[in-house]
Amino acid sequence: MDKKIHVLVVEDDSDINKLLCTVVTKSGYIAQAAYSGTEANLYLDRQEWDLVLLDLMLPGLTGEQLLEKINEVFRTPVIIISAKDEQQTKIATLRTGADDFITKPFDIEEVSARIDSHMRRYMRFSNPTPSNRLTYKELELDKETKFVTINGSEVTLTAREFAILELFMSYPKKVFSKANVFESIWNEEFMGDDNTVGVHISNLRSKLAKANPKQEYIETLWGMGYRLR
């Protein structure tokens, strides 16, 4: 089955937001509306997104603040759709990490075409390798045999620990929040900041460190989450 593509539409004008969501849906993608920077920030922490359509003038967090976080933490493609048409604004957002800039008022067909273009390129280059074997530094993980080694020596992991490590190694540059990890591994909605994820990651770290004391494989980004170091 093809992967469902999720697009976060961040626009405080309800009519424009609805129009953009319709464009996204007609392109065959799943749209989620957010009407403020603060609301969008919650959605970003809750799950992984394939594309973000982002207005700049938002209540709560600004579009520029969201763009900076997306670029640093999630590295998700971003198309700016804004009435700010000054050249310096366009240059600044593109340098911050935006992938495209569309000026309001926009043409619906152009927006649709640009979304499709970015998604084709993103899905082509960002999908994790289909191989059953994942490698990172001295780590090797075999998804079929559930075998993990460091420098050729086996590391015995629980099923949850293996699943967490596989998740991180499949997306080695991504920062995973606790909610990302919990919902990906436990397949349940993350209801709050209990210590379940932290305990499993701590145990995983200990086992990896025991196998190779000279290397730290998982780092914590305070206030953001975890990623491979």
C-alpha positions as CSV (number, residue, x, y, z in Angstrom):
1,M,0.0,0.0,0.0
2,D,1.3,3.5,-0.8
3,K,2.3,5.7,2.0
4,K,-0.4,8.3,2.9
5,I,1.0,11.8,2.6
6,H,0.1,14.2,5.3
7,V,0.1,18.0,4.8
8,L,-0.1,20.6,7.5
9,V,-1.9,23.7,6.4
10,V,-1.0,26.7,8.6
11,E,-3.2,29.7,7.8
12,D,-5.2,31.9,10.2
13,D,-7.8,33.0,7.5
14,S,-10.4,30.3,7.7
15,D,-11.6,30.8,4.1
16,I,-8.0,30.6,2.7
17,N,-7.2,27.6,4.9
18,K,-10.3,25.8,3.7
19,L,-9.4,26.5,0.1
20,L,-5.8,25.2,0.6
21,C,-7.1,22.1,2.4
22,T,-9.3,21.4,-0.6
23,V,-6.4,21.8,-3.0
24,V,-4.4,19.3,-0.9
25,T,-7.2,16.8,-0.7
26,K,-7.9,17.0,-4.4
27,S,-4.2,16.2,-5.0
28,G,-4.8,12.9,-3.1
29,Y,-3.1,14.0,0.1
30,I,-4.4,14.2,3.7
31,A,-4.8,17.8,4.9
32,Q,-4.8,19.1,8.5
33,A,-5.7,22.7,9.2
34,A,-4.0,24.8,11.8
35,Y,-5.2,28.4,12.4
36,S,-2.3,29.7,14.6
37,G,1.4,29.3,15.1
38,T,0.7,27.8,18.5
39,E,-1.7,25.2,17.2
40,A,0.6,24.3,14.3
41,N,3.4,23.8,16.9
42,L,1.3,21.2,18.7
43,Y,0.6,19.3,15.5
44,L,4.3,19.3,14.6
45,D,5.2,17.7,17.9
46,R,2.3,15.2,17.6
47,Q,3.3,13.4,14.4
48,E,5.5,13.4,11.3
49,W,4.5,15.6,8.4
50,D,5.4,15.2,4.7
51,L,4.8,18.9,3.8
52,V,3.9,22.2,5.5
53,L,2.0,25.0,3.8
54,L,2.9,28.0,6.0
55,D,1.6,31.6,6.3
56,L,3.9,34.1,7.9
57,M,1.5,36.4,9.7
58,L,0.0,34.2,12.3
59,P,-1.3,34.6,15.8
60,G,0.8,33.0,18.5
61,L,4.1,31.8,17.1
62,T,5.0,33.6,13.9
63,G,5.5,31.8,10.6
64,E,9.2,32.7,10.8
65,Q,9.5,31.1,14.2
66,L,7.8,27.9,13.0
67,L,10.0,27.8,9.9
68,E,13.1,28.0,12.1
69,K,11.9,25.1,14.3
70,I,10.8,23.0,11.3
71,N,14.2,23.4,9.6
72,E,16.2,22.7,12.8
73,V,14.2,19.8,14.2
74,F,12.0,18.2,11.5
75,R,13.6,19.1,8.2
76,T,10.1,18.8,6.6
77,P,9.6,20.5,3.2
78,V,7.9,23.9,3.6
79,I,6.1,26.1,1.1
80,I,5.5,29.6,2.3
81,I,2.2,31.1,1.2
82,S,2.1,34.8,2.2
83,A,0.9,38.3,1.4
84,K,4.4,39.5,2.4
85,D,5.8,40.0,-1.1
86,E,8.9,42.0,-0.3
87,Q,12.0,40.5,-1.9
88,Q,13.9,40.6,1.4
89,T,11.2,38.5,3.0
90,K,11.4,35.9,0.3
91,I,15.1,35.7,0.5
92,A,15.2,35.5,4.3
93,T,12.6,32.7,4.4
94,L,14.4,30.7,1.7
95,R,17.7,31.1,3.5
96,T,16.1,30.0,6.7
97,G,15.0,26.8,5.1
98,A,11.8,27.3,3.1
99,D,11.6,25.2,-0.1
100,D,9.3,27.6,-2.0
101,F,7.5,30.9,-1.7
102,I,4.1,31.6,-3.2
103,T,2.7,35.1,-3.0
104,K,-1.0,35.9,-2.2
105,P,-3.3,36.2,-4.0
106,F,-2.3,32.8,-5.5
107,D,-3.5,30.7,-8.4
108,I,-5.0,27.4,-7.2
109,E,-3.6,25.4,-10.1
110,E,-0.1,26.8,-9.4
111,V,-0.3,25.9,-5.7
112,S,-1.5,22.3,-6.7
113,A,1.4,21.9,-9.2
114,R,4.0,23.1,-6.7
115,I,2.7,20.8,-4.0
116,D,2.9,17.8,-6.4
117,S,6.4,18.8,-7.6
118,H,7.8,19.1,-4.0
119,M,6.2,15.9,-2.9
120,R,7.6,13.9,-5.9
121,R,11.1,15.2,-5.1
122,Y,10.8,14.7,-1.3
123,M,9.4,11.2,-1.5
124,R,12.1,10.2,-4.0
125,F,15.0,11.2,-1.8
126,S,13.7,10.9,1.8
127,N,12.2,7.4,1.9
128,P,14.2,5.1,4.2
129,T,16.1,2.3,2.5
130,P,14.0,-0.7,1.7
131,S,16.9,-3.0,2.7
132,N,16.4,-5.3,5.6
133,R,19.8,-4.2,7.0
134,L,20.3,-0.8,8.5
135,T,23.8,0.6,9.5
136,Y,24.9,3.6,11.5
137,K,28.5,4.0,12.5
138,E,29.5,0.7,14.1
139,L,25.8,-0.3,14.5
140,E,24.2,-2.9,12.3
141,L,20.5,-3.8,12.6
142,D,18.8,-6.6,10.6
143,K,15.0,-6.1,10.5
144,E,14.3,-9.6,9.3
145,T,16.3,-11.6,11.9
146,K,16.0,-8.9,14.7
147,F,19.7,-9.1,15.1
148,V,21.7,-6.0,16.3
149,T,25.5,-5.9,16.4
150,I,28.2,-3.3,17.3
151,N,31.6,-4.0,15.8
152,G,30.4,-7.5,15.0
153,S,29.3,-8.3,18.6
154,E,25.7,-9.0,19.3
155,V,23.6,-6.6,21.4
156,T,20.6,-8.3,23.0
157,L,17.5,-5.9,23.0
158,T,13.9,-6.2,24.1
159,A,11.2,-5.9,21.4
160,R,10.5,-2.3,22.3
161,E,14.2,-1.4,22.4
162,F,14.7,-3.0,19.0
163,A,11.7,-1.1,17.6
164,I,13.0,2.2,18.9
165,L,16.5,1.7,17.5
166,E,15.0,0.6,14.2
167,L,12.9,3.8,14.1
168,F,15.9,6.0,14.8
169,M,18.2,4.2,12.3
170,S,15.5,4.4,9.6
171,Y,15.5,8.2,9.9
172,P,19.0,9.0,11.1
173,K,18.7,12.8,10.8
174,K,15.2,13.2,12.3
175,V,14.5,14.4,15.8
176,F,11.8,12.3,17.5
177,S,9.7,13.8,20.3
178,K,8.4,11.5,23.0
179,A,5.0,11.6,21.3
180,N,6.6,10.6,18.0
181,V,8.3,7.6,19.6
182,F,5.4,6.5,21.7
183,E,2.8,6.6,18.9
184,S,5.2,5.0,16.4
185,I,6.2,2.1,18.7
186,W,3.1,1.6,21.0
187,N,0.6,2.5,18.3
188,E,-1.5,4.4,20.8
189,E,-2.2,8.1,21.3
190,F,0.3,9.8,23.5
191,M,-1.7,11.2,26.4
192,G,1.0,12.9,28.4
193,D,4.6,13.0,29.5
194,D,4.9,9.8,31.5
195,N,8.3,8.1,31.7
196,T,7.7,5.1,29.5
197,V,9.6,6.4,26.5
198,G,12.5,7.7,28.6
199,V,12.9,4.5,30.5
200,H,13.1,2.4,27.3
201,I,15.6,4.8,25.7
202,S,17.7,4.9,28.8
203,N,17.9,1.1,28.8
204,L,18.7,1.1,25.1
205,R,21.5,3.6,25.7
206,S,23.0,1.5,28.5
207,K,23.1,-1.6,26.4
208,L,24.7,0.2,23.5
209,A,27.2,1.9,25.8
210,K,28.1,-1.4,27.4
211,A,28.8,-2.8,23.9
212,N,30.9,0.2,22.9
213,P,31.8,2.6,25.8
214,K,33.7,4.9,23.4
215,Q,30.6,5.9,21.4
216,E,27.3,7.6,22.2
217,Y,24.7,6.7,19.7
218,I,21.5,8.5,20.9
219,E,21.4,12.1,22.1
220,T,18.7,14.1,23.9
221,L,17.8,17.5,22.6
222,W,16.2,19.1,25.6
223,G,12.7,20.3,24.9
224,M,12.7,18.6,21.5
225,G,13.3,14.9,21.7
226,Y,15.9,12.3,20.6
227,R,17.9,11.5,17.6
228,L,21.0,9.5,16.6
229,R,24.1,11.4,17.6
